[in-house]
Amino acid sequence: MRQIVKSARLHWKFYQEFLNNRYFNFGIGGATAAYILRAVASGMFIPFSLQEITNGLFNRSVGSMSHGLWLLALAGLIYATTEWLFRPFWVGIAQSIRLIKMRLVKGVAGGAARDNGDDIGKLVNDVDFVMWNVGGIINSMVPNLFTAAVAEVTVFEMSPILGLVGLIGLPFYVALLEHYVKNVEEARGLERKAYSESIHAASEYLAGRTSADAFTSAMDRWIRGISRNIHLDREYWSSSFAVGYAVPLITALIGVNYVNEGRLSVGSLVGTLTASLTMYTALVNAFWGICLLGQNAVAISRIFSIREASARRTLAPVQAAP
């Protein structure tokens, strides 16, 4: 957990330094409201809807089927209407990109390093990379954690034993995430630096001031970094999907036995399996947000290096004065 906590602290520092503005905070508020409503819709209303419809068909109960259909319609209405709550969220991301770049450009102007163009890459590409990833992190982690929590509560309500079974995959995810975050920083660090250098090298080559060798070398380093990142991505997704389907399968096997013993209704089994699949689908996407934390940490550190270098340049004349 140490690498995950380290990345989370760096993002909190980045928020305090660059993102604590009215655009971003207002957007987060609207998005959070949408996330909570959608979590209730997908994690609770849909499983209970399927339970009611299934039991209604099995018991020939029109009332139960009607109740289930109304829950399903309400879930659809929630998803359709809450989409507009994301508009201020993405506007806040875009406004934050503008504010960060303006602040950094003013700090770098007149004193930017010109040896390899890395400052240009940090300003042009790293800020966009970080901020759109921040949007992706929030959009992946927050709603899916809400959904997973609501879905797990739903499983517990239908069957406490199956609710406990649904938690057995969590320790595996902790180990997988620690492995990913620990290794992705090195891969993404190589990729970010090489990408920045390639921007400068391409500019120098097109202006006729140097050969294409520097650009070719930078792109070779970039492909090594991004290839390692792609490999880690596949490790995460393949392993997490395996767990995400294995746990609901175990839940199904136990649940079928409970139905045969008369300890669980058919509708409750259908609802439980739906909630279990919803939970693990949500966890796979939520924990991907933590993977993005690891990727983002490198670019955030590079952005902080601009600010710190600017601060040193600003303080240097004062410190040198008699």
C-alpha positions, -999 to +999 in steps of 0.1 A: +000+000+000+030+023+004+032+033-033-005+038-036-005+061-005+025+080-019+007+087-052-025+097-034-006+123-013+011+137-044-023+142-060-036+159-028-007+183-029-014+190-066-050+198-058-040+222-030-015+239-052-033+241-086-069+228-085-085+245-055-105+269-077-142+276-081-145+259-115-130+226-104-148+225-070-182+233-084-177+206-111-168+180-085-199+188-065-222+182-095-204+151-105-205+136-070-243+141-069-246+122-102-223+095-090-243+088-059-276+087-078-262+064-104-247+041-078-281+037-062-297+031-096-272+004-108-262-011-075-296-013-059-326-005-081-316-028-110-308-059-089-341-054-069-359-048-101-348-081-115-356-098-082-391-085-082-397-093-119-384-128-116-403-136-084-434-119-100-432-142-130-425-173-108-454-165-084-478-150-110-478-117-090-487-087-112-479-063-083-443-076-079-437-074-117-451-039-118-429-028-089-398-042-106-406-025-139-411+009-121-376+004-105-361-003-139-377+028-154-365+049-125-330+037-130-331+047-166-345+081-158-317+087-133-290+079-158-305+101-185-310+132-163-278+131-143-256+132-175-260+170-175-244+172-140-211+162-157-210+193-179-196+216-151-172+189-142-155+187-176-157+225-179-139+227-146-111+204-159-107+226-190-107+258-170-081+243-147-058+235-176-060+271-187-053+284-152-023+260-146-007+268-180-011+305-175+005+303-140+034+281-152+041+301-183+044+333-163+067+316-139+090+301-166+090+331-189+125+346-193+142+318-175+132+285-191+159+259-197+168+256-233+191+225-233+166+199-243+131+215-245+119+195-215+102+226-199+082+230-232+071+194-230+060+199-194+039+229-203+025+217-236+018+181-228+022+172-191-004+196-179-030+182-204-019+147-195-023+152-158-056+171-160-074+148-183-061+119-162-074+136-131-108+137-148-104+100-157-093+091-122-123+108-106-147+095-132-134+059-128-128+058-091-156+077-074-187+065-091-175+029-093-166+028-056-201+041-048-217+016-071-196-013-057-205-003-021-242-001-028-241-034-048-224-052-019-250-038+006-277-052-018-261-086-018-259-086+020-296-077+022-305-106-001-280-131+015-255-122+042-234-154+035-232-145-002-223-110+008-193-122+027-183-144-003-184-113-024-155-098-005-129-125-011-114-109-042-104-077-024-070-088-011-059-098-046-067-064-059-046-047-032-016-068-042-022-062-080-025-024-075+007-022-055+026-041-082+012-018-109+018+015-092+053+005-082+064-004-117+044+021-138+062+051-124+095+040-140+078+032-173+058+064-174+088+085-163+109+073-192+079+079-216+072+115-204+108+127-205+114+111-240+082+127-253+092+161-241+126+158-256+111+146-289+091+178-292+122+199-289+143+177-312+116+177-339+114+215-337+152+218-340+153+194-369+125+211-389+142+245-383+174+230-399+195+235-368+204+198-362+201+163-376+172+138-371+194+117-347+182+134-315+146+130-325+151+093-335+168+086-302+141+103-282+114+083-300+133+050-293+133+058-256+096+068-258+086+035-274+105+015-246+086+034-219+052+032-235+056-005-243+063-013-207+033+008-197+011-012-222+024-045-208+015-034-172-020-023-184-026-058-198-014-074-166-040-053-147-070-058-169-065-095-176-059-103-139-087-081-126-112-095-151-103-130-141-111-122-104-141-101-114-158-132-130-144-158-106-160-144-075-195-141-090-191-176-103-184-189-068-213-168-056-235-185-083-224-220-073-232-214-036-264-196-045-278-224-067-272-248-038-291-225-015-321-223-040-321-261-042-322-263-004-350-237-002-329-211+016-330-186-012-357-177-038-350-178-075-355-140-078-331-134-049-305-155-067-309-135-099-307-103-080-277-114-060-258-125-092-267-092-109-254-072-079-223-093-076-214-088-113-222-051-109-199-049-079-169-065-095-174-047-128-174-015-108-143-025-087-123-033-119-131+002-132-126+019-098-092+004-092-082+014-127-084+050-113-057+040-087-036+027-116-040+062-132-028+077-100+005+059-104+008+071-141-001+106-131+024+109-103+053+111-127+038+140-147+028+158-115+063+156-102+075+171-135+050+200-132+062+207-097+098+208-109+088+238-131+073+256-102+102+249-079+127+260-106+108+292-111+108+298-074+145+294-072+150+318-101+128+344-084+146+341-051+181+340-064+187+378-069+172+385-035+196+359-018+226+373-037+219+409-026+242+423+001 
